[in-house]
Amino acid sequence: MIINFTERTKFSDNFPNLWRNLLTIFLLFLGIATGFLYYKFDNERKAYLADFFVDDKQVAGIKEKKDLALEIGGDIDFSKNQIVIPKLNVSSTPLDLSEFTASNILVKDKDSSTMLFAKNNYEKHSLASITKLMSGLVLLEQNLDLAVTTTVSIDDVSGVDIYAGDTFTLDELWRAAFVASSNKAILTLVDASGLSRENFVARMNEKAKELGMSDTSFVEPTGLDANNISTASDIVILLDEALDHEKIKDTLNLREVVLYSKERKKEIHMWNTDWLLLGWVPNNLSIIGGKTGFIDDSLYNFTVAIKNDEGHVIDIVILGATEHEFRFTEAKKIAEWVFANYTW
């Protein structure tokens, strides 16, 4: 028997060089990709494990970075700013609405916007000089140079504090407008604002809509016109916005203003119209700021923010009180009742 020992053909002899090269490139790419993925996974694994094994210095560094992120616009931690809703004590004695002469009343907790006491708070009512709070907001938008001197307007409006032709700085007129509620002062400021009176009033109405005061409309900036209309619910919004501006808030807290008319060579002394602030209605309340108003159509209006010893703030609106002093005594009575009967 004859055995054939013919050599078998090598695989490489039948495998073209082109395919060998392609296979080599593929294996090389596969090796690089595998190494990259392993490197990335390893780093992520290390970072993950590092969260569980950090020393005190690392912890301090992480906290510092988080604090910095909050300062420059990172996520805000609300855990320390939780809103507390006041609760009426079970043992409280309800207020009798018939004890108040005001036609419209509202008391709200400022932080939570919880309504604490109300009477006709959505019923429309003439604003009177509470209007000046909106006028002040629009004036602040105009970036007036309050050091500039101007001449008092010639408008024939009520008020005997300053007279047409007197010259004062805009800052003096600002104080007269918000401390003594001077109508001539507010009109003179409007004339100095760079806006026409029509455009100024248009901006007041735009501002009201922007603030969500849907039941409010203005026809002029003093409050003398009965067609300046709002509700107690809208006035709370206006009061809060006004008191958020230090220029308005600080001025409303001045007890008095003393001006000097060079033209008449006469000193002009004006008291704040807020009798709670002055203590002319005796009280132990901490007044943040308030504004009065009166015309025949509105009777006696008053809105004020008051803070208790624990720092809780309530907004009060009194509209249509029948006597000058009643708006203050009724606001005082309501504030004392709220702080005595609600728990935060």
C-alpha positions as CSV (number, residue, x, y, z in Angstrom):
1,M,0.0,0.0,0.0
2,I,1.3,3.4,-1.0
3,I,0.7,6.4,1.4
4,N,0.5,9.9,0.0
5,F,2.3,12.4,2.3
6,T,1.6,15.5,0.2
7,E,1.8,18.7,2.3
8,R,-1.5,20.4,3.1
9,T,-2.1,23.9,1.8
10,K,-1.5,26.6,4.4
11,F,-4.5,28.8,5.3
12,S,-2.4,31.9,4.8
13,D,-1.7,30.9,1.3
14,N,-5.4,31.1,0.4
15,F,-6.1,34.3,2.4
16,P,-5.4,37.5,0.5
17,N,-3.2,40.2,1.9
18,L,-6.0,42.7,1.7
19,W,-8.3,40.8,4.1
20,R,-5.3,40.2,6.5
21,N,-4.7,44.0,6.7
22,L,-8.4,44.7,7.3
23,L,-8.5,42.2,10.1
24,T,-5.4,43.7,11.7
25,I,-7.0,47.2,11.6
26,F,-10.3,45.9,13.1
27,L,-8.5,44.1,16.0
28,L,-6.4,47.2,16.6
29,F,-9.5,49.4,16.8
30,L,-11.3,46.9,19.0
31,G,-8.3,47.0,21.4
32,I,-8.3,50.8,21.6
33,A,-12.1,51.0,22.2
34,T,-11.9,48.4,24.9
35,G,-9.1,50.3,26.6
36,F,-11.0,53.6,26.5
37,L,-14.2,52.1,27.9
38,Y,-12.3,50.4,30.7
39,Y,-10.6,53.7,31.6
40,K,-13.8,55.6,31.7
41,F,-15.6,52.9,33.7
42,D,-12.7,52.8,36.1
43,N,-12.8,56.6,36.7
44,E,-16.5,56.6,37.3
45,R,-16.2,53.7,39.7
46,K,-13.5,55.6,41.6
47,A,-15.7,58.7,41.8
48,Y,-18.6,56.6,43.0
49,L,-16.6,55.0,45.7
50,A,-15.1,58.3,46.7
51,D,-18.5,59.4,47.8
52,F,-18.3,56.8,50.6
53,F,-14.7,57.4,51.5
54,V,-13.9,61.1,51.9
55,D,-12.0,62.7,54.7
56,D,-12.9,65.9,56.6
57,K,-11.0,68.2,54.3
58,Q,-12.8,66.8,51.3
59,V,-16.2,67.1,53.0
60,A,-15.4,70.8,53.8
61,G,-14.4,71.4,50.2
62,I,-17.6,69.9,48.8
63,K,-19.7,72.0,51.2
64,E,-17.9,75.1,50.2
65,K,-18.6,74.4,46.5
66,K,-22.2,73.8,47.2
67,D,-22.5,77.0,49.1
68,L,-20.8,78.9,46.3
69,A,-23.2,77.3,43.8
70,L,-26.2,78.7,45.8
71,E,-24.7,82.2,45.8
72,I,-24.1,82.3,42.1
73,G,-27.4,80.9,41.0
74,G,-27.4,77.2,41.8
75,D,-30.4,75.3,43.2
76,I,-32.1,77.0,46.2
77,D,-32.5,75.1,49.5
78,F,-36.1,75.8,50.6
79,S,-35.8,73.7,53.8
80,K,-35.2,76.8,56.0
81,N,-37.8,79.0,54.3
82,Q,-41.0,76.9,54.7
83,I,-44.2,79.0,54.8
84,V,-46.1,78.7,58.0
85,I,-49.9,79.0,57.7
86,P,-51.5,80.7,60.7
87,K,-54.2,78.7,62.5
88,L,-57.1,80.2,64.4
89,N,-57.2,79.1,68.0
90,V,-60.1,76.9,68.9
91,S,-60.8,79.0,72.0
92,S,-60.9,82.3,70.0
93,T,-64.0,84.6,70.1
94,P,-65.0,85.6,66.6
95,L,-65.0,89.3,65.7
96,D,-68.4,90.8,65.1
97,L,-68.6,92.6,61.8
98,S,-71.2,95.0,63.1
99,E,-68.6,96.5,65.4
100,F,-66.9,98.1,62.4
101,T,-68.0,101.1,60.4
102,A,-65.8,100.3,57.5
103,S,-67.6,99.0,54.5
104,N,-64.7,96.9,53.2
105,I,-62.1,95.1,55.3
106,L,-59.4,92.6,54.7
107,V,-56.6,91.2,56.8
108,K,-54.0,88.8,55.3
109,D,-50.9,87.0,56.5
110,K,-48.2,88.4,54.3
111,D,-46.0,85.3,54.0
112,S,-48.7,82.7,53.3
113,S,-51.4,85.1,51.8
114,T,-53.9,83.4,54.2
115,M,-57.0,85.5,54.6
116,L,-57.5,86.1,58.4
117,F,-60.5,88.4,58.4
118,A,-62.7,89.9,55.6
119,K,-65.7,92.0,54.9
120,N,-66.7,92.8,51.3
121,N,-63.0,92.3,50.3
122,Y,-63.8,91.9,46.6
123,E,-66.3,94.8,46.4
124,K,-65.0,97.8,44.4
125,H,-64.4,101.1,46.3
126,S,-62.8,104.4,45.6
127,L,-59.1,104.4,46.5
128,A,-58.6,108.1,47.4
129,S,-55.0,108.8,48.3
130,I,-54.0,105.2,48.6
131,T,-53.6,105.8,44.8
132,K,-50.3,107.5,45.6
133,L,-48.7,104.2,46.3
134,M,-49.1,103.3,42.6
135,S,-47.9,106.8,41.6
136,G,-44.8,106.2,43.7
137,L,-44.1,102.9,42.0
138,V,-44.3,104.5,38.5
139,L,-42.2,107.4,39.7
140,L,-39.5,105.1,40.8
141,E,-39.4,103.5,37.4
142,Q,-38.4,106.9,35.9
143,N,-35.1,107.1,37.9
144,L,-35.6,110.7,38.9
145,D,-32.7,112.8,40.2
146,L,-34.3,113.7,43.5
147,A,-31.7,116.5,44.1
148,V,-33.1,118.5,41.2
149,T,-35.2,121.6,42.1
150,T,-38.6,122.3,40.5
151,T,-41.5,124.6,40.8
152,V,-44.8,123.5,42.4
153,S,-47.6,123.0,39.8
154,I,-50.4,125.5,39.4
155,D,-53.2,122.9,39.8
156,D,-56.1,124.0,41.9
157,V,-56.3,120.9,44.2
158,S,-57.0,120.5,47.8
159,G,-54.3,120.8,50.4
160,V,-52.8,123.9,52.0
161,D,-49.3,122.6,52.7
162,I,-47.4,123.9,49.6
163,Y,-48.4,126.5,47.0
164,A,-48.0,127.0,43.3
165,G,-44.7,128.9,42.6
166,D,-42.8,127.4,45.6
167,T,-39.6,125.7,44.6
168,F,-38.4,122.5,46.2
169,T,-36.2,119.6,45.4
170,L,-37.9,116.5,44.1
171,D,-36.9,114.7,47.3
172,E,-38.7,117.3,49.4
173,L,-41.7,116.9,47.2
174,W,-41.5,113.1,47.5
175,R,-41.6,113.4,51.3
176,A,-44.5,115.8,51.2
177,A,-46.4,113.5,48.9
178,F,-46.0,110.3,51.0
179,V,-45.8,111.7,54.5
180,A,-48.5,114.4,54.3
181,S,-50.3,113.0,51.2
182,S,-49.8,116.3,49.4
183,N,-51.7,116.4,46.1
184,K,-49.7,119.3,44.7
185,A,-46.5,117.5,45.5
186,I,-47.5,114.3,43.6
187,L,-48.7,116.2,40.6
188,T,-45.4,118.2,40.5
189,L,-43.4,115.0,40.7
190,V,-45.5,113.5,37.8
191,D,-44.8,116.6,35.7
192,A,-41.0,116.2,36.5
193,S,-41.0,112.5,35.5
194,G,-40.7,113.1,31.8
195,L,-44.0,111.4,31.1
196,S,-47.2,113.3,30.2
197,R,-49.9,113.0,32.8
198,E,-51.9,110.8,30.3
199,N,-49.0,108.5,29.7
200,F,-48.2,108.4,33.5
201,V,-51.8,107.2,34.2
202,A,-51.6,104.7,31.4
203,R,-48.4,103.3,33.0
204,M,-50.2,103.1,36.4
205,N,-52.9,100.9,34.8
206,E,-50.3,98.8,33.1
207,K,-48.5,98.3,36.3
208,A,-51.7,97.3,38.1
209,K,-52.3,94.6,35.5
210,E,-48.7,93.4,35.8
211,L,-49.1,93.0,39.6
212,G,-52.4,91.1,39.1
213,M,-54.6,93.9,40.3
214,S,-57.5,92.9,38.0
215,D,-60.2,95.0,39.7
216,T,-58.2,98.2,39.8
217,S,-58.2,101.2,37.5
218,F,-56.8,104.7,37.6
219,V,-57.8,108.0,35.9
220,E,-55.3,110.3,37.7
221,P,-52.3,110.1,40.1
222,T,-53.6,111.8,43.3
223,G,-56.7,109.9,44.3
224,L,-58.9,112.9,44.2
225,D,-61.0,111.4,41.5
226,A,-63.6,108.9,42.7
227,N,-63.0,106.9,39.5
228,N,-59.7,105.6,40.9
229,I,-61.2,102.2,41.8
230,S,-59.9,99.1,43.5
231,T,-60.8,96.4,46.0
232,A,-59.4,95.5,49.4
233,S,-57.9,92.3,47.9
234,D,-56.1,94.3,45.2
235,I,-54.9,97.0,47.7
236,V,-53.1,94.3,49.7
237,I,-51.1,93.5,46.5
238,L,-50.3,97.2,46.0
239,L,-49.3,97.7,49.6
240,D,-46.9,94.7,49.6
241,E,-45.3,95.9,46.3
242,A,-44.9,99.4,47.5
243,L,-43.3,98.4,50.8
244,D,-40.8,96.2,49.0
245,H,-39.2,99.4,47.8
246,E,-37.1,101.0,50.5
247,K,-37.6,104.5,49.2
248,I,-41.4,104.3,49.7
249,K,-41.2,102.3,52.9
250,D,-38.7,104.6,54.6
251,T,-40.7,107.7,53.6
252,L,-44.0,106.3,54.9
253,N,-42.3,105.8,58.2
254,L,-41.2,109.4,58.7
255,R,-43.3,111.0,61.4
256,E,-43.1,114.5,60.0
257,V,-41.6,116.7,57.3
258,V,-40.3,120.2,57.5
259,L,-39.8,122.2,54.3
260,Y,-38.9,125.8,53.8
261,S,-40.4,128.0,51.1
262,K,-37.8,130.6,50.0
263,E,-40.4,132.4,48.0
264,R,-42.7,132.9,50.9
265,K,-39.9,132.9,53.5
266,K,-41.9,130.4,55.5
267,E,-41.3,127.1,57.2
268,I,-43.8,124.4,56.4
269,H,-44.4,121.6,58.9
270,M,-46.3,118.5,58.0
271,W,-47.2,115.5,60.1
272,N,-47.6,112.0,58.8
273,T,-51.3,111.2,58.2
274,D,-50.9,107.7,59.8
275,W,-52.1,108.1,63.4
276,L,-51.0,104.6,64.4
277,L,-47.5,105.5,63.4
278,L,-47.6,108.8,65.3
279,G,-49.2,107.2,68.4
280,W,-52.1,109.6,68.3
281,V,-54.3,106.5,68.5
282,P,-52.4,104.8,71.4
283,N,-51.0,101.4,70.4
284,N,-48.1,99.0,70.9
285,L,-48.1,97.8,67.3
286,S,-45.0,97.6,65.2
287,I,-45.9,99.6,62.0
288,I,-44.0,98.6,58.8
289,G,-45.8,101.3,56.7
290,G,-49.2,102.5,55.9
291,K,-51.1,105.0,53.7
292,T,-54.3,106.9,54.3
293,G,-56.9,108.2,51.9
294,F,-60.1,110.3,52.0
295,I,-62.6,111.9,49.6
296,D,-66.3,112.2,50.0
297,D,-67.0,109.2,47.8
298,S,-64.6,106.9,49.6
299,L,-64.9,108.2,53.2
300,Y,-61.9,107.2,55.3
301,N,-59.5,104.6,53.9
302,F,-56.4,103.1,55.5
303,T,-54.0,100.3,54.5
304,V,-51.1,99.2,56.7
305,A,-48.6,96.4,57.3
306,I,-48.0,95.4,60.9
307,K,-45.5,93.0,62.5
308,N,-45.8,91.1,65.8
309,D,-43.0,90.3,68.2
310,E,-42.3,87.0,66.4
311,G,-41.8,88.8,63.1
312,H,-45.1,87.7,61.5
313,V,-46.5,90.4,59.2
314,I,-50.2,91.1,58.5
315,D,-51.6,93.4,55.9
316,I,-54.8,95.3,56.8
317,V,-57.1,97.3,54.5
318,I,-59.9,99.5,55.9
319,L,-62.1,101.2,53.4
320,G,-65.1,103.5,54.0
321,A,-64.8,104.1,57.7
322,T,-67.3,106.7,58.7
323,E,-65.0,108.9,60.9
324,H,-61.4,110.0,60.5
325,E,-60.2,108.2,63.7
326,F,-62.3,105.1,63.2
327,R,-60.0,103.8,60.3
328,F,-57.1,103.7,62.8
329,T,-59.0,102.3,65.8
330,E,-60.6,99.6,63.7
331,A,-57.3,98.6,62.2
332,K,-55.8,98.5,65.7
333,K,-58.6,96.4,67.0
334,I,-58.4,93.9,64.2
335,A,-54.6,93.6,64.4
336,E,-54.7,93.0,68.2
337,W,-57.4,90.4,67.7
338,V,-55.5,88.6,64.9
339,F,-52.2,88.4,66.9
340,A,-54.1,87.2,70.0
341,N,-56.2,84.6,68.3
342,Y,-53.9,83.2,65.5
343,T,-50.9,80.9,66.0
344,W,-48.1,80.6,63.5
